[in-house]
Amino acid sequence: MKVLICGGGVIGTSIAYFLSQRGVEVSVVERTGLANAASGKSGGFLALDWCDGSPLAPLARRSFDLHAELAAKLDSDWGYRRVETLSVVSSIHQDMSRYRRLDSPGWLGADSVVYRQLGTPDSTAQLHPADFTKAMMAAATDHGATLIEGCIDGLTFSPDGQSATGAIVDGTELTADAVVIAMGPWSILACQWLPLPATHGLKGHSLVFKYEPSPESLFVELEWKTGMMTQPEINPRPDGTTYVCGLSGDDPLPVDPAKVLPEPGASDTLREMTARISPELGASEILAEQACYRPATQDGLPLLGPVPGIAGAYIATGHNVWGMLNAPATGEAMAELIAGNGETTVDLRPFDPGRMDALAPDAVRA
């Protein structure tokens, strides 16, 4: 069996890994490099039970366990570690001492206090997202998978149009028994070829500082200059850096992922917010100013499974903020679906791409 995966982010590479473990011939097509978008610019925060109470809970719990198994199994270091996770409140307008419930890490400023604990090493962890994505592709390659650099111009179909037979990459037709769309927010481009609901891109900004404090992950409620509440997230990493995000963007999704850039003034604002929370961190050297788009769907759940009415076509996208967490269980389940007997470890029915009414009935097929 030959499978073609469109997209070299964490979802695509995770599917490639689990398919390769089954002896499937896998090719991943990526136009601008592995982990070039959200898979390389996210925080890499993982939580066991934060999706409890939603359809995502079984996927998240399975994936949290798989992250630990993969870190122990694969001969690669992507900064995986269990962490304490704290809720922090911070304000420039009021005395914060009355909100203090727990001892604060020494690197927090006087206007920032720990309000409560959100997670323990039993329930929260972190990793370096780009390193993890690349490690999954490397492990897949060790089992025969290949990476193809190129732009997907369209899909190919059987004469009756009822089956996907491959993709056109930089003008060249590549044949396959199955094609998986895993292009994050750029999966919306596949609506030209397949009857799929739209995937949207939600833009966010982040900074990477050269600074390694104590390893707690922080979720901050920051009362900013105008009284507006913002929610920065801070993830120190064991490689001597600290990742900070928490500022959305308004620019539309560009067709080329390489053209995703921070919006004017966003990095300065995010640095100023960081300095309010932790003066030491905010004054540190910035190693990266970046932006990315998270893939989101109309109902907030990912699209995982076969494309309705088109044999051999599959989609795996729309994980929003939980893409890094849910990648391993997504990869496992999609591999089971494509190359197994149809039974999956995690029930994918809540994520059926045919669940929405907003399908594209007149998709244009290349």
The 8 nearest C-alpha neighbors of each residue, nearest first, counted from 0:
[[1, 23, 24, 176, 2, 175, 338, 177],
 [0, 2, 24, 175, 176, 25, 23, 177],
 [3, 1, 177, 25, 175, 178, 176, 24],
 [2, 4, 178, 26, 25, 175, 27, 179],
 [5, 3, 27, 179, 178, 26, 6, 28],
 [4, 6, 28, 180, 181, 179, 27, 182],
 [5, 7, 182, 181, 29, 11, 28, 8],
 [8, 6, 33, 29, 11, 12, 27, 34],
 [9, 7, 34, 11, 38, 10, 6, 33],
 [8, 10, 132, 12, 11, 38, 13, 326],
 [11, 9, 326, 13, 8, 12, 14, 181],
 [12, 10, 14, 7, 8, 181, 13, 6],
 [11, 13, 15, 136, 9, 14, 10, 135],
 [14, 12, 330, 16, 10, 15, 11, 327],
 [330, 15, 13, 11, 17, 12, 16, 18],
 [14, 16, 12, 18, 13, 17, 19, 139],
 [17, 15, 139, 13, 19, 14, 18, 135],
 [16, 18, 20, 14, 19, 331, 15, 334],
 [19, 17, 334, 15, 21, 20, 16, 23],
 [18, 20, 22, 16, 21, 23, 17, 139],
 [21, 19, 17, 18, 22, 16, 142, 23],
 [22, 20, 19, 18, 23, 17, 338, 334],
 [21, 23, 19, 20, 24, 18, 142, 143],
 [24, 22, 19, 18, 21, 0, 25, 1],
 [25, 23, 1, 0, 2, 144, 22, 143],
 [24, 26, 144, 2, 1, 23, 3, 15],
 [25, 27, 145, 3, 144, 146, 4, 2],
 [28, 26, 4, 146, 147, 5, 3, 145],
 [27, 29, 147, 5, 6, 148, 146, 4],
 [30, 28, 7, 6, 148, 149, 31, 32],
 [29, 31, 149, 150, 148, 32, 28, 151],
 [32, 30, 29, 35, 257, 33, 256, 148],
 [33, 31, 35, 29, 30, 34, 7, 148],
 [32, 34, 7, 35, 8, 133, 29, 31],
 [35, 33, 39, 38, 8, 129, 36, 132],
 [34, 36, 33, 32, 39, 31, 38, 37],
 [35, 37, 38, 34, 39, 291, 40, 256],
 [38, 36, 40, 291, 39, 41, 292, 293],
 [39, 37, 34, 8, 36, 9, 40, 128],
 [40, 38, 129, 34, 37, 128, 36, 35],
 [41, 39, 37, 38, 36, 291, 42, 289],
 [42, 40, 37, 43, 39, 38, 128, 291],
 [41, 43, 44, 242, 234, 40, 128, 127],
 [42, 44, 126, 128, 125, 41, 127, 323],
 [43, 45, 125, 42, 124, 126, 46, 324],
 [46, 44, 124, 324, 125, 123, 43, 63],
 [47, 45, 123, 122, 48, 49, 124, 63],
 [46, 48, 122, 60, 63, 49, 123, 59],
 [47, 49, 51, 50, 46, 60, 122, 56],
 [48, 50, 51, 46, 47, 56, 59, 52],
 [49, 51, 56, 48, 55, 53, 52, 59],
 [52, 50, 56, 48, 53, 49, 55, 54],
 [51, 53, 50, 56, 54, 55, 49, 48],
 [52, 54, 55, 51, 56, 50, 57, 49],
 [55, 53, 56, 349, 52, 57, 50, 51],
 [56, 54, 53, 58, 50, 57, 59, 51],
 [55, 57, 51, 50, 59, 58, 54, 53],
 [58, 56, 60, 59, 55, 61, 345, 54],
 [59, 57, 61, 55, 56, 60, 62, 345],
 [60, 58, 62, 56, 57, 61, 325, 63],
 [59, 61, 63, 47, 57, 62, 58, 56],
 [62, 60, 58, 64, 59, 63, 328, 57],
 [61, 63, 328, 65, 59, 64, 325, 327],
 [64, 62, 60, 66, 65, 47, 61, 59],
 [63, 65, 62, 67, 61, 66, 68, 60],
 [64, 66, 62, 68, 67, 63, 69, 327],
 [67, 65, 69, 63, 64, 68, 62, 70],
 [66, 68, 70, 64, 65, 69, 71, 63],
 [67, 69, 65, 71, 66, 70, 72, 64],
 [68, 70, 72, 66, 71, 67, 73, 65],
 [71, 69, 67, 68, 72, 73, 66, 79],
 [72, 70, 68, 69, 73, 67, 74, 66],
 [73, 71, 69, 70, 68, 74, 67, 75],
 [74, 72, 75, 69, 70, 71, 138, 134],
 [73, 75, 72, 76, 71, 70, 138, 134],
 [74, 76, 73, 77, 134, 70, 131, 72],
 [77, 75, 78, 74, 79, 70, 130, 131],
 [78, 76, 130, 131, 127, 79, 126, 75],
 [79, 77, 126, 127, 76, 237, 80, 236],
 [80, 78, 126, 125, 77, 70, 127, 81],
 [79, 81, 124, 125, 78, 82, 126, 120],
 [80, 82, 124, 120, 123, 125, 79, 121],
 [83, 81, 120, 124, 123, 215, 119, 84],
 [82, 84, 119, 215, 120, 118, 216, 85],
 [85, 83, 118, 216, 117, 215, 217, 116],
 [84, 86, 116, 217, 117, 115, 87, 216],
 [85, 87, 218, 115, 114, 113, 116, 219],
 [88, 86, 113, 219, 114, 112, 218, 220],
 [89, 87, 220, 219, 112, 111, 221, 114],
 [88, 90, 111, 221, 110, 220, 222, 276],
 [91, 89, 222, 92, 221, 110, 93, 223],
 [90, 92, 93, 223, 222, 110, 224, 89],
 [93, 91, 90, 94, 222, 226, 224, 223],
 [94, 92, 95, 90, 91, 110, 89, 96],
 [95, 93, 96, 97, 110, 92, 90, 91],
 [94, 96, 97, 98, 110, 93, 112, 111],
 [95, 97, 98, 99, 94, 112, 110, 111],
 [98, 96, 95, 99, 94, 100, 112, 114],
 [99, 97, 96, 95, 114, 100, 112, 88],
 [98, 100, 112, 96, 114, 97, 113, 101],
 [99, 101, 114, 113, 98, 115, 102, 112],
 [102, 100, 113, 99, 103, 114, 115, 112],
 [101, 103, 113, 104, 100, 99, 112, 105],
 [102, 104, 113, 112, 105, 101, 107, 106],
 [105, 103, 106, 107, 102, 213, 215, 113],
 [104, 106, 107, 103, 108, 213, 212, 102],
 [105, 107, 104, 277, 108, 279, 212, 280],
 [108, 106, 277, 105, 104, 111, 276, 109],
 [107, 109, 277, 110, 111, 276, 278, 106],
 [110, 108, 111, 107, 112, 95, 276, 277],
 [109, 111, 108, 89, 95, 90, 112, 91],
 [112, 110, 89, 108, 109, 276, 88, 107],
 [113, 111, 99, 87, 88, 103, 114, 89],
 [114, 112, 87, 103, 101, 99, 115, 86],
 [113, 115, 100, 99, 87, 86, 98, 112],
 [116, 114, 86, 113, 85, 100, 117, 101],
 [115, 117, 85, 118, 86, 84, 114, 119],
 [118, 116, 85, 84, 86, 115, 119, 83],
 [117, 119, 84, 123, 83, 122, 116, 85],
 [118, 120, 83, 121, 122, 123, 82, 84],
 [121, 119, 81, 82, 123, 122, 83, 124],
 [122, 120, 119, 123, 81, 118, 47, 82],
 [121, 123, 47, 119, 120, 118, 46, 48],
 [124, 122, 46, 120, 118, 45, 82, 119],
 [123, 125, 81, 45, 82, 80, 44, 46],
 [126, 124, 44, 43, 45, 79, 80, 81],
 [125, 127, 79, 78, 43, 128, 77, 80],
 [126, 128, 77, 78, 130, 43, 129, 131],
 [129, 127, 131, 43, 39, 130, 38, 126],
 [128, 130, 39, 132, 34, 131, 127, 38],
 [131, 129, 77, 133, 128, 127, 132, 134],
 [130, 132, 134, 128, 77, 129, 133, 127],
 [133, 131, 9, 129, 135, 134, 130, 128],
 [132, 134, 136, 130, 135, 131, 137, 129],
 [135, 133, 137, 131, 136, 132, 130, 138],
 [134, 136, 138, 132, 133, 137, 12, 13],
 [137, 135, 139, 133, 12, 134, 138, 140],
 [138, 136, 134, 140, 139, 135, 133, 141],
 [137, 139, 141, 135, 140, 136, 134, 16],
 [140, 138, 16, 136, 142, 144, 141, 137],
 [141, 139, 144, 137, 143, 142, 138, 145],
 [140, 142, 138, 139, 143, 137, 144, 136],
 [141, 143, 140, 139, 19, 144, 138, 20],
 [144, 142, 140, 141, 145, 139, 19, 24],
 [145, 143, 140, 25, 139, 26, 142, 24],
 [146, 144, 26, 140, 27, 25, 147, 143],
 [145, 147, 27, 26, 28, 148, 144, 29],
 [146, 148, 28, 27, 149, 29, 145, 26],
 [149, 147, 29, 30, 28, 146, 150, 32],
 [148, 150, 30, 29, 168, 169, 147, 28],
 [149, 151, 30, 168, 169, 152, 29, 148],
 [150, 152, 168, 153, 167, 169, 149, 166],
 [153, 151, 167, 168, 150, 169, 170, 154],
 [154, 152, 167, 365, 151, 166, 192, 155],
 [153, 155, 166, 167, 165, 365, 192, 156],
 [154, 156, 165, 166, 164, 163, 365, 153],
 [157, 155, 163, 164, 160, 162, 158, 154],
 [156, 158, 160, 162, 159, 164, 161, 163],
 [159, 157, 160, 156, 161, 162, 155, 164],
 [160, 158, 157, 161, 162, 156, 163, 309],
 [161, 159, 157, 156, 158, 162, 163, 309],
 [160, 162, 309, 159, 310, 157, 308, 163],
 [163, 161, 310, 309, 157, 156, 160, 311],
 [164, 162, 156, 311, 312, 165, 155, 310],
 [165, 163, 156, 155, 175, 174, 176, 162],
 [166, 164, 174, 175, 155, 173, 154, 163],
 [165, 167, 154, 173, 155, 153, 172, 168],
 [166, 168, 172, 171, 153, 152, 170, 154],
 [169, 167, 151, 171, 170, 150, 152, 149],
 [170, 168, 150, 171, 149, 151, 152, 167],
 [169, 171, 168, 167, 172, 152, 151, 150],
 [172, 170, 168, 167, 169, 173, 166, 152],
 [171, 173, 167, 166, 168, 174, 170, 165],
 [174, 172, 166, 165, 167, 171, 175, 168],
 [173, 175, 165, 164, 172, 166, 176, 155],
 [176, 174, 165, 1, 177, 164, 2, 3],
 [175, 177, 1, 2, 164, 311, 0, 178],
 [176, 178, 311, 2, 175, 312, 3, 179],
 [177, 179, 3, 312, 2, 4, 313, 311],
 [180, 178, 313, 4, 314, 5, 312, 181],
 [179, 181, 314, 5, 182, 313, 315, 4],
 [182, 180, 6, 315, 11, 316, 5, 183],
 [181, 183, 6, 186, 185, 180, 5, 184],
 [182, 184, 294, 185, 316, 186, 181, 317],
 [185, 183, 294, 200, 186, 199, 198, 187],
 [186, 184, 187, 182, 183, 188, 254, 198],
 [187, 185, 182, 188, 184, 189, 183, 198],
 [186, 188, 185, 198, 189, 197, 190, 184],
 [189, 187, 186, 190, 185, 191, 192, 184],
 [188, 190, 191, 187, 192, 186, 193, 180],
 [189, 191, 193, 188, 192, 187, 195, 194],
 [192, 190, 363, 189, 362, 188, 193, 364],
 [193, 191, 364, 363, 189, 190, 362, 365],
 [192, 194, 190, 362, 195, 189, 191, 364],
 [195, 193, 359, 358, 362, 360, 190, 307],
 [194, 196, 358, 190, 359, 193, 197, 352],
 [197, 195, 358, 357, 359, 198, 355, 194],
 [196, 198, 187, 195, 199, 296, 190, 297],
 [197, 199, 296, 187, 184, 295, 294, 186],
 [198, 200, 295, 184, 294, 296, 197, 201],
 [199, 201, 294, 184, 292, 293, 295, 202],
 [202, 200, 292, 293, 294, 199, 203, 295],
 [203, 201, 292, 248, 291, 247, 200, 293],
 [202, 204, 247, 248, 290, 291, 246, 292],
 [205, 203, 290, 246, 244, 289, 247, 261],
 [204, 206, 244, 289, 243, 290, 288, 203],
 [207, 205, 288, 243, 287, 242, 289, 208],
 [206, 208, 242, 287, 286, 241, 285, 243],
 [209, 207, 285, 241, 240, 210, 286, 284],
 [210, 208, 240, 284, 285, 283, 239, 286],
 [209, 211, 240, 208, 239, 241, 212, 283],
 [210, 212, 239, 240, 235, 241, 236, 213],
 [213, 211, 214, 210, 235, 106, 241, 239],
 [212, 214, 215, 211, 104, 235, 106, 105],
 [213, 215, 235, 212, 216, 82, 236, 83],
 [216, 214, 83, 84, 82, 213, 217, 85],
 [217, 215, 84, 234, 233, 85, 83, 214],
 [218, 216, 85, 233, 232, 84, 86, 219],
 [217, 219, 232, 86, 87, 85, 231, 233],
 [220, 218, 87, 230, 231, 88, 221, 86],
 [219, 221, 88, 230, 229, 89, 87, 228],
 [222, 220, 89, 229, 228, 90, 223, 219],
 [223, 221, 228, 90, 226, 227, 89, 229],
 [222, 224, 226, 227, 225, 221, 228, 90],
 [225, 223, 226, 227, 222, 91, 92, 90],
 [226, 224, 227, 223, 222, 228, 92, 91],
 [225, 227, 223, 222, 224, 228, 92, 90],
 [228, 226, 223, 225, 222, 229, 224, 221],
 [227, 229, 222, 221, 223, 226, 220, 230],
 [230, 228, 221, 220, 231, 227, 222, 223],
 [229, 231, 220, 219, 245, 221, 232, 218],
 [232, 230, 245, 219, 244, 229, 218, 233],
 [231, 233, 218, 244, 243, 217, 245, 219],
 [234, 232, 243, 217, 242, 216, 235, 218],
 [233, 235, 216, 242, 241, 236, 243, 42],
 [236, 234, 241, 214, 211, 242, 240, 233],
 [237, 235, 240, 238, 241, 239, 234, 211],
 [236, 238, 239, 78, 235, 240, 211, 214],
 [239, 237, 236, 240, 78, 211, 235, 241],
 [240, 238, 211, 237, 210, 236, 209, 241],
 [241, 239, 209, 210, 211, 236, 208, 238],
 [240, 242, 235, 208, 207, 236, 210, 234],
 [241, 243, 207, 234, 233, 206, 235, 42],
 [244, 242, 233, 206, 205, 232, 207, 234],
 [245, 243, 205, 232, 231, 204, 246, 206],
 [244, 246, 231, 230, 232, 247, 204, 205],
 [245, 247, 204, 203, 244, 269, 248, 265],
 [246, 248, 203, 202, 204, 245, 249, 201],
 [249, 247, 202, 203, 250, 246, 262, 204],
 [248, 250, 251, 202, 247, 262, 201, 203],
 [249, 251, 248, 252, 202, 262, 253, 259],
 [252, 250, 253, 249, 200, 202, 248, 201],
 [251, 253, 200, 254, 250, 292, 259, 184],
 [254, 252, 255, 251, 258, 256, 259, 250],
 [253, 255, 256, 252, 185, 258, 188, 257],
 [254, 256, 257, 253, 258, 259, 31, 252],
 [257, 255, 258, 259, 254, 253, 36, 31],
 [256, 258, 255, 259, 31, 35, 260, 36],
 [257, 259, 256, 255, 260, 253, 254, 252],
 [258, 260, 256, 257, 290, 291, 253, 261],
 [261, 259, 290, 258, 262, 289, 291, 257],
 [262, 260, 290, 289, 204, 265, 263, 259],
 [261, 263, 265, 264, 260, 248, 250, 266],
 [264, 262, 265, 261, 266, 267, 260, 268],
 [263, 265, 267, 266, 268, 262, 261, 269],
 [266, 264, 268, 267, 262, 263, 269, 261],
 [267, 265, 269, 268, 264, 270, 288, 206],
 [268, 266, 270, 264, 265, 269, 271, 272],
 [269, 267, 271, 265, 270, 266, 272, 264],
 [268, 270, 272, 266, 271, 267, 273, 265],
 [271, 269, 273, 267, 272, 268, 281, 266],
 [270, 272, 268, 274, 273, 269, 267, 275],
 [273, 271, 269, 275, 270, 274, 268, 276],
 [272, 274, 270, 281, 276, 275, 271, 277],
 [275, 273, 281, 278, 277, 271, 276, 272],
 [274, 276, 272, 273, 277, 278, 271, 108],
 [275, 277, 273, 274, 108, 111, 107, 89],
 [276, 278, 107, 108, 274, 280, 279, 275],
 [279, 277, 274, 281, 280, 108, 282, 275],
 [280, 278, 282, 277, 281, 283, 106, 274],
 [279, 281, 283, 277, 282, 278, 274, 210],
 [282, 280, 274, 278, 273, 283, 279, 270],
 [283, 281, 279, 280, 278, 274, 284, 270],
 [284, 282, 280, 281, 208, 209, 285, 210],
 [283, 285, 209, 208, 286, 282, 210, 281],
 [286, 284, 208, 287, 207, 209, 283, 206],
 [285, 287, 207, 208, 209, 284, 288, 206],
 [288, 286, 207, 206, 285, 289, 208, 205],
 [289, 287, 206, 205, 266, 207, 286, 261],
 [290, 288, 205, 261, 204, 287, 206, 260],
 [289, 291, 204, 261, 203, 260, 205, 259],
 [290, 292, 37, 202, 203, 36, 40, 259],
 [293, 291, 202, 201, 200, 37, 203, 294],
 [292, 294, 201, 319, 200, 37, 295, 202],
 [295, 293, 184, 317, 200, 319, 183, 199],
 [296, 294, 317, 319, 199, 198, 299, 200],
 [297, 295, 198, 299, 298, 317, 199, 300],
 [296, 298, 299, 295, 198, 197, 300, 199],
 [299, 297, 296, 300, 295, 355, 301, 317],
 [300, 298, 296, 297, 295, 301, 319, 317],
 [299, 301, 298, 296, 350, 317, 318, 302],
 [302, 300, 317, 318, 316, 350, 303, 296],
 [301, 303, 352, 350, 316, 315, 317, 351],
 [304, 302, 315, 350, 314, 351, 301, 352],
 [303, 305, 313, 314, 351, 352, 306, 315],
 [306, 304, 313, 312, 307, 314, 352, 303],
 [305, 307, 313, 312, 309, 352, 308, 314],
 [308, 306, 309, 353, 305, 194, 352, 195],
 [307, 309, 306, 310, 161, 194, 162, 305],
 [310, 308, 161, 162, 307, 306, 312, 311],
 [311, 309, 162, 312, 163, 161, 308, 306],
 [310, 312, 177, 163, 162, 178, 176, 309],
 [313, 311, 178, 306, 310, 163, 177, 309],
 [314, 312, 305, 179, 306, 304, 178, 180],
 [313, 315, 180, 179, 303, 304, 181, 302],
 [316, 314, 303, 181, 302, 180, 304, 313],
 [315, 317, 183, 302, 181, 301, 318, 314],
 [316, 318, 301, 295, 294, 319, 296, 302],
 [319, 317, 322, 301, 321, 316, 294, 320],
 [318, 320, 295, 294, 293, 317, 321, 322],
 [321, 319, 322, 318, 293, 323, 294, 41],
 [322, 320, 324, 318, 319, 323, 325, 45],
 [323, 321, 318, 325, 324, 326, 320, 319],
 [322, 324, 326, 321, 325, 43, 9, 128],
 [325, 323, 45, 321, 322, 326, 62, 63],
 [324, 326, 322, 62, 59, 323, 328, 327],
 [325, 327, 329, 10, 323, 328, 322, 324],
 [328, 326, 330, 329, 62, 13, 325, 331],
 [329, 327, 62, 331, 330, 326, 325, 332],
 [330, 328, 326, 332, 327, 331, 333, 325],
 [14, 329, 331, 13, 327, 333, 328, 332],
 [330, 332, 328, 334, 329, 17, 333, 327],
 [331, 333, 335, 329, 343, 334, 330, 328],
 [332, 334, 336, 330, 335, 331, 329, 337],
 [335, 333, 18, 337, 331, 336, 332, 338],
 [336, 334, 339, 332, 333, 338, 343, 337],
 [335, 337, 341, 333, 334, 339, 338, 332],
 [338, 336, 334, 335, 339, 333, 341, 177],
 [337, 339, 335, 334, 336, 340, 18, 23],
 [340, 338, 335, 341, 336, 337, 334, 342],
 [339, 341, 342, 336, 338, 335, 337, 343],
 [342, 340, 336, 339, 343, 335, 337, 338],
 [343, 341, 340, 336, 335, 344, 339, 346],
 [342, 344, 332, 345, 335, 346, 336, 341],
 [343, 345, 332, 346, 342, 331, 335, 328],
 [346, 344, 343, 58, 347, 332, 57, 328],
 [345, 347, 348, 343, 344, 349, 57, 58],
 [348, 346, 350, 349, 345, 351, 303, 304],
 [347, 349, 351, 350, 346, 304, 303, 354],
 [350, 348, 347, 351, 54, 346, 354, 300],
 [349, 351, 302, 303, 348, 347, 301, 352],
 [350, 352, 348, 353, 354, 349, 304, 303],
 [353, 351, 302, 354, 350, 303, 304, 306],
 [354, 352, 351, 355, 307, 306, 356, 195],
 [355, 353, 352, 351, 356, 350, 349, 348],
 [356, 354, 357, 353, 358, 196, 352, 298],
 [355, 357, 358, 354, 353, 196, 359, 195],
 [358, 356, 355, 196, 359, 197, 195, 360],
 [359, 357, 196, 195, 356, 194, 360, 355],
 [358, 360, 194, 361, 362, 195, 196, 190],
 [361, 359, 362, 358, 194, 195, 357, 193],
 [360, 362, 359, 363, 194, 191, 193, 358],
 [363, 361, 191, 192, 193, 359, 194, 360],
 [362, 364, 191, 192, 361, 365, 193, 190],
 [365, 363, 192, 362, 191, 193, 154, 153],
 [364, 153, 154, 192, 155, 363, 152, 191]]
